[in-house]
């Protein structure tokens, strides 16, 4: 293992996992291009980027949370609730829908941050509770039905229009990822996030503002989930209070596939994006394969495949970690 890492000029198995997800992504793209006639068509590429921008956004928020050693199970419910809020506010102005949905996500994120840092509740329990509360709030606001958005205020342009030939949701995701990379790699708060993941007690002894950083991470995750909800409502023309089920699983899988350890202390923004695109590419290819008639997988099987894929990656990650621990002891 050591010789392999040295040959690749990689510092850790985590670095190898990040390289692996990028290579796997390019491998899938090459496979799809060679096997399917319209795989690299403009329509498929733009549709792929437009739809999966939502999942990329929640994956980024989840990445920062997991880097601290936490978890955020509320992102799906938050996105669903935010889509309803955005739809309800969209008749007033496109900006009202946009910022209203983000504000809804911020509120959930702030509640998560308060519960985790001040109430000292375990992140799993705290975010599970807010997930249920977010779904319930969305259903109450929507009257247990989809809420149509306004097509006259320009709100739908956020999710449906292009800019310079590129989907606006993809532009949004790209800009957010650039900002996330700058935060993690160029600002002190990024180092603080990783230090907290290595150990809260140690980070506190170092003089880091642990509670403030943790709260900011959960607020950021909530805001990105809210933004994903805005894109959901504007792209499909309705706020959907029952949407978002399983989104947290996709986000966690994207982060873990990207080489970020569930125990915290390490992570990569770029590899998280590659992980999200890789998982999305798997299902894009499955849809093309369905079209050839060789297989017939329903949407339910996608959840089975997603769960199995996550399990395999977590097991492999655990083996890499145990191997690295053994090598360090030697």
C-alpha positions as CSV (number, residue, x, y, z in Angstrom):
1,X,0.0,0.0,0.0
2,X,2.8,2.4,0.9
3,X,4.6,1.8,-2.3
4,X,1.4,2.4,-4.3
5,X,0.8,5.7,-2.5
6,X,4.3,6.8,-3.1
7,X,4.2,5.9,-6.7
8,X,1.1,8.0,-7.2
9,X,2.6,10.8,-5.0
10,X,-0.4,10.6,-2.7
11,X,-0.2,11.3,1.0
12,X,-2.9,9.0,2.3
13,X,-5.6,6.5,1.3
14,X,-8.0,9.4,1.4
15,X,-6.1,11.1,-1.4
16,X,-6.2,7.8,-3.3
17,X,-9.9,7.6,-2.9
18,X,-10.3,11.2,-4.3
19,X,-8.2,10.3,-7.3
20,X,-10.2,7.1,-7.7
21,X,-13.5,8.9,-7.9
22,X,-12.2,11.3,-10.5
23,X,-10.9,8.4,-12.6
24,X,-14.1,6.5,-12.2
25,X,-16.1,9.5,-13.3
26,X,-14.1,9.9,-16.5
27,X,-14.3,6.1,-17.0
28,X,-18.1,6.2,-16.9
29,X,-18.2,9.2,-19.3
30,X,-16.0,7.3,-21.7
31,X,-18.1,4.1,-21.3
32,X,-21.4,6.1,-22.0
33,X,-19.9,7.9,-25.0
34,X,-18.8,4.6,-26.6
35,X,-22.0,2.6,-25.8
36,X,-24.9,5.1,-26.3
37,X,-25.5,7.1,-29.4
38,X,-26.8,10.3,-27.8
39,X,-25.0,10.1,-24.5
40,X,-22.8,13.2,-25.3
41,X,-25.7,15.1,-27.0
42,X,-26.3,18.6,-25.9
43,X,-29.7,17.7,-24.6
44,X,-28.4,15.0,-22.3
45,X,-25.5,17.0,-21.0
46,X,-27.5,20.1,-20.2
47,X,-30.4,18.1,-18.7
48,X,-27.9,16.2,-16.6
49,X,-26.3,19.3,-15.3
50,X,-29.6,21.2,-14.7
51,X,-31.2,18.4,-12.7
52,X,-28.2,17.3,-10.6
53,X,-27.2,20.8,-9.6
54,X,-29.6,20.4,-6.6
55,X,-27.9,17.3,-5.4
56,X,-24.5,18.8,-5.8
57,X,-25.5,21.7,-3.6
58,X,-26.7,19.6,-0.7
59,X,-23.6,17.4,-1.1
60,X,-21.4,20.4,-0.5
61,X,-23.2,21.4,2.6
62,X,-23.1,17.8,3.8
63,X,-19.3,17.7,3.1
64,X,-18.5,20.5,5.5
65,X,-20.7,19.0,8.2
66,X,-19.1,15.6,7.9
67,X,-15.6,17.2,7.9
68,X,-16.4,18.3,11.5
69,X,-17.4,14.8,12.4
70,X,-21.2,15.5,12.3
71,X,-24.1,14.6,10.1
72,X,-27.1,16.5,8.7
73,X,-30.1,14.3,8.0
74,X,-32.4,17.3,7.5
75,X,-31.3,18.4,4.1
76,X,-34.0,16.6,2.2
77,X,-36.8,17.9,4.4
78,X,-35.3,21.3,4.3
79,X,-35.2,21.4,0.5
80,X,-38.8,20.2,0.3
81,X,-40.0,22.9,2.8
82,X,-37.9,25.6,1.0
83,X,-39.5,24.6,-2.3
84,X,-42.9,25.3,-0.8
85,X,-41.8,28.6,0.7
86,X,-40.3,29.7,-2.6
87,X,-43.4,28.7,-4.5
88,X,-45.6,30.6,-2.2
89,X,-43.5,33.8,-2.4
90,X,-42.8,33.5,-6.2
91,X,-45.9,35.6,-7.2
92,X,-44.5,38.7,-5.4
93,X,-41.1,38.7,-7.2
94,X,-38.5,36.2,-8.4
95,X,-36.2,37.5,-5.7
96,X,-38.8,36.9,-3.0
97,X,-39.0,33.3,-4.0
98,X,-35.2,32.9,-4.2
99,X,-34.3,34.5,-0.9
100,X,-37.4,33.3,0.8
101,X,-36.4,29.7,0.1
102,X,-32.8,30.3,1.2
103,X,-34.1,32.0,4.4
104,X,-36.2,28.9,5.1
105,X,-33.1,26.7,4.8
106,X,-31.1,29.1,7.0
107,X,-33.7,28.9,9.7
108,X,-33.5,25.1,9.8
109,X,-29.7,25.3,9.7
110,X,-29.7,27.8,12.5
111,X,-31.9,25.5,14.6
112,X,-29.6,22.6,13.9
113,X,-26.6,24.6,14.9
114,X,-28.2,25.8,18.1
115,X,-29.3,22.3,19.0
116,X,-25.9,20.8,18.4
117,X,-23.7,23.5,19.9
118,X,-25.8,25.0,22.7
119,X,-28.1,22.1,23.6
120,X,-25.2,19.7,23.1
121,X,-27.4,17.2,21.3
122,X,-25.9,14.5,19.0
123,X,-26.0,15.7,15.4
124,X,-27.8,12.5,14.3
125,X,-30.7,13.1,16.7
126,X,-30.8,16.9,16.3
127,X,-31.0,16.7,12.5
128,X,-33.4,13.8,12.5
129,X,-35.8,15.9,14.6
130,X,-35.5,18.9,12.3
131,X,-35.9,16.7,9.2
132,X,-39.3,15.5,10.5
133,X,-40.2,19.1,11.5
134,X,-39.2,20.5,8.1
135,X,-41.3,17.9,6.2
136,X,-44.3,18.6,8.5
137,X,-43.9,22.4,8.1
138,X,-43.8,22.0,4.3
139,X,-46.9,19.9,4.3
140,X,-48.8,22.4,6.5
141,X,-47.8,25.4,4.4
142,X,-48.7,23.5,1.2
143,X,-52.0,22.1,2.5
144,X,-50.6,18.6,1.7
145,X,-50.4,19.3,-2.0
146,X,-48.0,20.7,-4.6
147,X,-47.9,24.5,-4.8
148,X,-47.7,26.0,-8.3
149,X,-45.2,28.8,-8.8
150,X,-45.8,32.0,-10.6
151,X,-44.8,32.0,-14.3
152,X,-45.1,35.8,-14.5
153,X,-42.5,36.9,-12.0
154,X,-39.5,35.4,-13.7
155,X,-39.0,32.9,-10.9
156,X,-39.0,29.9,-13.2
157,X,-36.0,31.3,-15.1
158,X,-33.8,30.3,-12.1
159,X,-34.3,26.6,-12.8
160,X,-35.3,26.5,-16.4
161,X,-33.3,29.1,-18.3
162,X,-29.7,29.1,-19.6
163,X,-26.9,31.7,-19.4
164,X,-24.2,31.6,-22.1
165,X,-25.5,28.2,-23.2
166,X,-25.2,26.8,-19.7
167,X,-28.1,26.0,-17.3
168,X,-28.5,28.6,-14.7
169,X,-28.7,26.0,-11.9
170,X,-25.3,24.6,-13.0
171,X,-23.8,28.1,-12.9
172,X,-25.2,28.5,-9.4
173,X,-23.7,25.2,-8.3
174,X,-20.3,26.0,-9.9
175,X,-20.1,29.4,-8.2
176,X,-21.0,27.9,-4.9
177,X,-18.4,25.2,-5.3
178,X,-15.7,27.7,-6.1
179,X,-16.7,29.6,-2.9
180,X,-16.6,26.4,-0.9
181,X,-13.1,25.6,-2.3
182,X,-11.9,29.0,-1.3
183,X,-13.4,28.6,2.2
184,X,-11.8,25.2,2.8
185,X,-8.4,25.8,1.1
186,X,-7.7,29.5,1.5
187,X,-9.5,30.8,4.6
188,X,-8.7,30.0,8.3
189,X,-12.2,28.7,8.9
190,X,-11.5,25.8,6.5
191,X,-8.6,24.7,8.7
192,X,-10.8,25.1,11.8
193,X,-13.4,22.8,10.3
194,X,-10.8,20.1,9.7
195,X,-9.3,20.6,13.1
196,X,-12.7,20.1,14.8
197,X,-13.2,16.9,12.8
198,X,-9.9,15.6,14.2
199,X,-11.1,16.3,17.8
200,X,-13.3,19.0,19.3
201,X,-11.5,18.9,22.6
202,X,-8.1,19.4,20.9
203,X,-9.5,22.2,18.7
204,X,-10.8,24.0,21.8
205,X,-7.4,23.7,23.5
206,X,-5.9,25.2,20.4
207,X,-8.1,28.3,21.0
208,X,-10.4,27.7,18.1
209,X,-14.0,28.9,18.3
210,X,-15.5,25.4,18.1
211,X,-19.2,26.3,18.7
212,X,-19.2,29.2,16.3
213,X,-17.6,27.1,13.6
214,X,-19.9,24.2,14.1
215,X,-23.0,26.5,14.0
216,X,-21.7,28.2,10.8
217,X,-21.3,24.8,9.2
218,X,-24.9,23.7,10.0
219,X,-26.2,27.1,8.9
220,X,-24.4,26.8,5.6
221,X,-25.7,23.3,5.0
222,X,-29.3,24.5,5.7
223,X,-28.8,27.5,3.3
224,X,-27.6,25.2,0.5
225,X,-30.5,22.8,1.1
226,X,-32.8,25.8,0.9
227,X,-31.2,26.9,-2.4
228,X,-31.6,23.4,-3.7
229,X,-35.3,23.7,-2.8
230,X,-35.6,27.0,-4.7
231,X,-34.1,25.3,-7.8
232,X,-36.5,22.3,-7.3
233,X,-39.5,24.6,-7.3
234,X,-38.4,26.8,-10.2
235,X,-37.3,23.9,-12.4
236,X,-40.4,21.8,-12.0
237,X,-42.9,24.7,-11.6
238,X,-44.1,23.7,-8.2
239,X,-43.2,23.5,-4.5
240,X,-43.2,19.9,-3.6
241,X,-43.5,19.1,0.2
242,X,-43.1,15.4,-0.3
243,X,-39.9,15.6,-2.4
244,X,-36.5,15.3,-0.9
245,X,-36.9,11.7,0.5
246,X,-33.5,10.1,0.3
247,X,-31.6,13.2,-0.6
248,X,-29.6,13.0,2.5
249,X,-28.5,9.5,1.5
250,X,-27.4,10.8,-1.9
251,X,-25.5,13.7,-0.2
252,X,-23.8,11.4,2.3
253,X,-22.9,8.9,-0.5
254,X,-21.4,11.7,-2.6
255,X,-19.3,12.9,0.2
256,X,-18.0,9.5,1.2
257,X,-17.4,8.4,-2.4
258,X,-15.4,11.6,-2.7
259,X,-13.0,10.3,0.0
260,X,-14.2,12.4,2.9
261,X,-14.0,10.3,6.1
262,X,-17.2,9.9,8.1
263,X,-15.1,10.4,11.2
264,X,-14.2,13.9,10.1
265,X,-10.9,15.6,9.9
266,X,-10.4,15.4,6.1
267,X,-12.2,16.2,3.0
268,X,-12.2,17.8,-0.5
269,X,-14.6,20.1,-2.2
270,X,-13.6,19.0,-5.7
271,X,-13.8,15.3,-4.8
272,X,-17.3,15.9,-3.3
273,X,-18.4,17.4,-6.6
274,X,-16.9,14.4,-8.5
275,X,-18.7,12.0,-6.1
276,X,-22.0,13.7,-6.7
277,X,-21.5,13.6,-10.5
278,X,-20.3,10.0,-10.3
279,X,-23.5,8.8,-8.5
280,X,-25.7,10.9,-10.9
281,X,-23.8,9.5,-13.9
282,X,-24.5,5.9,-12.7
283,X,-28.3,6.6,-12.8
284,X,-28.0,8.4,-16.1
285,X,-26.3,5.4,-17.6
286,X,-28.9,3.1,-16.1
287,X,-31.6,5.2,-17.8
288,X,-29.8,4.8,-21.2
289,X,-29.5,1.1,-20.5
290,X,-33.2,0.9,-19.9
291,X,-33.8,2.5,-23.2
292,X,-31.8,-0.3,-24.9
293,X,-34.1,-2.8,-23.4
294,X,-31.4,-4.9,-21.8
295,X,-32.6,-4.2,-18.3
296,X,-35.6,-2.7,-16.7
297,X,-35.0,-0.9,-13.4
298,X,-37.7,1.1,-11.7
299,X,-37.1,4.1,-9.5
300,X,-37.3,1.9,-6.5
301,X,-34.3,-0.1,-7.6
302,X,-32.3,3.1,-7.8
303,X,-32.6,3.4,-4.0
304,X,-31.5,-0.2,-3.6
305,X,-28.5,0.4,-5.8
306,X,-27.7,3.7,-4.1
307,X,-27.8,2.1,-0.7
308,X,-25.7,-0.9,-1.8
309,X,-23.1,1.4,-3.4
310,X,-22.8,3.5,-0.2
311,X,-22.4,0.4,1.9
312,X,-19.5,-0.9,-0.4
313,X,-17.8,2.5,-0.3
314,X,-18.0,2.7,3.5
315,X,-16.7,-0.8,4.0
316,X,-13.7,-0.1,1.6
317,X,-13.1,3.2,3.4
318,X,-13.1,1.4,6.8
319,X,-10.5,-1.1,5.4
320,X,-8.3,1.7,4.2
321,X,-8.5,3.5,7.5
322,X,-7.7,0.3,9.5
323,X,-4.8,-0.4,7.2
324,X,-3.5,3.2,7.5
325,X,-3.8,2.9,11.3
326,X,-1.8,-0.3,11.3
327,X,0.9,1.2,9.2
328,X,1.2,4.2,11.4
329,X,1.6,2.0,14.5
330,X,4.4,0.1,12.7
